[in-house]
């Protein structure tokens, strides 16, 4: 955040709003997406140590281990987002709407991060060791975070990249959070972000549970 605020921020122009106000909602989104990688690493570590085999021998629901892991990562994200907001306010970020808009924006970010934790739960169960989990996560994260509207407006990108950057889930969520916090029409972006989160959960929750059941 400090790098983009004070090193790159002077070279980036955003119409209608200061760059720091544009940046921080994107950083919220980036933070929870990168944080979701911890789910993959944590599950791969547990699997490698034999802890999941002990859990599997207990009379508990198959989804309980995964639900507990993702809920713990959600709790961690609450702290991380609060810390990010605190640092953001310290470097000049301001809310242009109201407290409700700010709270809804953060809730949307946390839901999105929770959905992504199920994606990486699946990754962690597939690769089976922490190093591979980290290596497998980056090819997923890089095109989502860096080819998005997190740091720069989509209209500053080449035309062939704009189509991807405008409609992928990280950009949609960052745009929704900006609209809720900075003002502007928010309904479309919020609904799209909710749809992405719901779709990811519908696909990856059962996929992660299925993979957990098949893990030796």
Buried (B, 14 or more C-beta within 10 A) or exposed (E): BEEBBEEEBEEBEBEEBEBBBBBBBBBBBBBBBBBBBBBBBBBBBBBBEEEBEEBBEEEEEEBEBBBEBBEBBBEBBEEBBEEBBEBBEEBBBEBEBEEEBBEBBBEBBBBBBBBBBBBBBBBBBBBBBBEBBBEBBEEBBEEBBEBBBBBBBBEEBEEEEBEBBBEBBBBBBBBBBBBBBBBBEBEEBBEBBBEBBEEBBEBBBEBBBEBBEEBE
